[in-house]
């Protein structure tokens, strides 16, 4: 069941949405690419890379807004993980 009406959106980051995450028995969630979010902050707000990463982690990804809180995708983190360890 897709429960789109309870998904929460991160204001100002529409261009960073990469899909909808879904797990059986859970509500669907918007999925954002963190690199795209950081690039939006740099372009739109004139932040440096360090400023944008810090702002994003503390003010955007660091907030819990209930079950509809978006998923933050860190695509480059996969290179640091050996899936056989799990």
LOVEXZA-831361 format. One record per residue: z, y, x of N, C-alpha, C in turn; residue in one letter; residue number from 1. Coordinates in steps of 0.02 Angstrom, whole numbers, plus 50000, padded with zeros to 5 digits. Layout:
REM LOVEXZA-831361
((Z,Y,X),(Z,Y,X),(Z,Y,X),"a",NUM) ...
//
This chain:
REM LOVEXZA-831361
((50000,49941,50042),(50000,50000,50000),(50000,50062,50045),"x",1) ((49955,50107,50032),(49951,50170,50070),(49987,50224,50032),"x",2) ((50039,50251,50061),(50079,50302,50027),(50068,50370,50060),"x",3) ((50008,50396,50052),(49989,50458,50086),(50030,50518,50063),"x",4) ((50059,50515,50004),(50094,50574,49978),(50158,50589,50016),"x",5) ((50183,50543,50058),(50245,50554,50094),(50235,50566,50168),"x",6) ((50173,50566,50191),(50159,50580,50261),(50172,50653,50274),"x",7) ((50206,50668,50330),(50217,50737,50349),(50166,50758,50401),"x",8) ((50149,50822,50400),(50098,50849,50444),(50130,50898,50492),"x",9) ((50109,50897,50555),(50132,50945,50605),(50087,51007,50599),"x",10) ((50114,51062,50577),(50075,51122,50566),(50042,51146,50630),"x",11) ((49977,51161,50624),(49940,51188,50680),(49908,51137,50726),"x",12) ((49916,51073,50711),(49891,51021,50755),(49840,50975,50721),"x",13) ((49806,50999,50670),(49758,50958,50633),(49704,50927,50678),"x",14) ((49683,50964,50729),(49630,50939,50773),(49654,50884,50820),"x",15) ((49719,50871,50820),(49747,50818,50863),(49760,50753,50825),"x",16) ((49747,50753,50760),(49756,50692,50721),(49703,50641,50741),"x",17) ((49725,50580,50758),(49679,50528,50778),(49677,50470,50728),"x",18) ((49719,50472,50679),(49717,50419,50629),(49780,50416,50587),"x",19) ((49785,50361,50550),(49843,50347,50508),(49872,50281,50530),"x",20) ((49937,50281,50543),(49971,50219,50562),(50000,50186,50500),"x",21) ((49995,50120,50499),(50020,50084,50440),(50052,50018,50462),"x",22) ((50111,50004,50434),(50145,49940,50444),(50163,49913,50375),"x",23) ((50159,49849,50368),(50175,49816,50305),(50245,49836,50281),"x",24) ((50249,49858,50220),(50313,49876,50190),(50339,49945,50208),"x",25) ((50303,49982,50248),(50324,50049,50270),(50273,50101,50245),"x",26) ((50295,50163,50243),(50247,50215,50223),(50198,50228,50280),"x",27) ((50139,50250,50263),(50088,50268,50313),(50108,50334,50346),"x",28) ((50089,50341,50409),(50107,50401,50448),(50045,50428,50484),"x",29) ((50042,50494,50489),(49989,50525,50530),(50004,50510,50603),"x",30) ((49951,50499,50641),(49957,50485,50713),(49922,50542,50750),"x",31) ((49959,50573,50796),(49933,50629,50836),(49928,50609,50909),"x",32) ((49874,50631,50942),(49865,50621,51013),(49903,50678,51049),"x",33) ((49953,50659,51089),(49995,50709,51122),(49955,50753,51170),"x",34) ((49907,50724,51206),(49867,50765,51252),(49829,50819,51214),"x",35) ((49803,50802,51155),(49768,50851,51115),(49816,50904,51089),"x",36) ((49876,50885,51072),(49927,50934,51049),(49942,50983,51106),"x",37) ((49952,50957,51166),(49967,50999,51223),(49909,51046,51237),"x",38) ((49848,51021,51233),(49789,51064,51243),(49785,51119,51191),"x",39) ((49803,51104,51129),(49804,51155,51076),(49853,51210,51095),"x",40) ((49912,51192,51118),(49962,51242,51137),(49937,51285,51195),"x",41) ((49903,51254,51243),(49878,51292,51300),(49823,51340,51279),"x",42) ((49778,51317,51236),(49721,51358,51215),(49742,51411,51165),"x",43) ((49777,51390,51114),(49795,51434,51059),(49849,51484,51079),"x",44) ((49900,51461,51117),(49958,51502,51132),(49961,51527,51203),"x",45) ((49912,51509,51244),(49908,51533,51313),(49963,51505,51358),"x",46) ((49988,51446,51342),(50041,51416,51383),(50010,51381,51444),"x",47) ((50049,51375,51497),(50029,51333,51553),(50040,51260,51532),"x",48) ((50016,51214,51572),(50025,51143,51557),(50099,51126,51552),"x",49) ((50139,51148,51601),(50211,51133,51600),(50244,51163,51539),"x",50) ((50228,51225,51522),(50257,51258,51463),(50239,51220,51400),"x",51) ((50175,51201,51394),(50152,51167,51334),(50185,51098,51327),"x",52) ((50190,51061,51381),(50223,50996,51378),(50296,51002,51359),"x",53) ((50331,51049,51389),(50402,51058,51373),(50411,51081,51300),"x",54) ((50371,51129,51279),(50375,51153,51210),(50361,51097,51161),"x",55) ((50308,51058,51174),(50290,51004,51129),(50347,50953,51124),"x",56) ((50372,50930,51181),(50423,50878,51181),(50487,50901,51145),"x",57) ((50507,50963,51155),(50569,50987,51125),(50560,51010,51053),"x",58) ((50508,51047,51039),(50501,51079,50974),(50458,51042,50923),"x",59) ((50416,50997,50946),(50371,50962,50900),(50391,50888,50896),"x",60) ((50381,50851,50950),(50396,50779,50950),(50471,50766,50946),"x",61) ((50512,50815,50967),(50584,50805,50968),(50618,50813,50901),"x",62) ((50580,50826,50849),(50611,50836,50783),(50603,50775,50737),"x",63) ((50656,50755,50705),(50654,50702,50655),(50657,50735,50587),"x",64) ((50608,50720,50545),(50603,50751,50479),(50601,50699,50424),"x",65) ((50631,50641,50438),(50633,50588,50388),(50580,50536,50399),"x",66) ((50575,50491,50351),(50531,50433,50358),(50457,50451,50366),"x",67) ((50437,50510,50345),(50367,50530,50350),(50349,50565,50415),"x",68) ((50398,50570,50462),(50385,50602,50526),(50326,50569,50561),"x",69) ((50279,50608,50588),(50219,50579,50619),(50235,50535,50680),"x",70) ((50185,50497,50700),(50187,50458,50761),(50152,50498,50816),"x",71) ((50182,50499,50875),(50153,50535,50932),(50125,50485,50981),"x",72) ((50059,50485,50989),(50024,50437,51031),(50017,50465,51102),"x",73) ((50040,50426,51150),(50034,50443,51221),(49985,50393,51252),"x",74) ((49919,50406,51246),(49870,50355,51267),(49873,50337,51341),"x",75) ((49890,50384,51384),(49890,50369,51456),(49952,50331,51478),"x",76) ((50001,50324,51435),(50061,50287,51453),(50047,50212,51459),"x",77) ((49993,50188,51428),(49977,50117,51432),(49965,50094,51503),"x",78) ((49939,50138,51545),(49926,50118,51614),(49990,50105,51653),"x",79) ((50047,50129,51627),(50111,50119,51660),(50150,50059,51632),"x",80) ((50119,50022,51586),(50154,49967,51553),(50116,49901,51565),"x",81) ((50153,49850,51584),(50126,49783,51589),(50144,49748,51524),"x",82) ((50095,49737,51481),(50108,49708,51415),(50136,49637,51420),"x",83) ((50124,49603,51475),(50151,49536,51484),(50227,49536,51492),"x",84) ((50256,49594,51506),(50329,49599,51513),(50364,49600,51445),"x",85) ((50326,49605,51391),(50355,49611,51324),(50343,49549,51283),"x",86) 
//
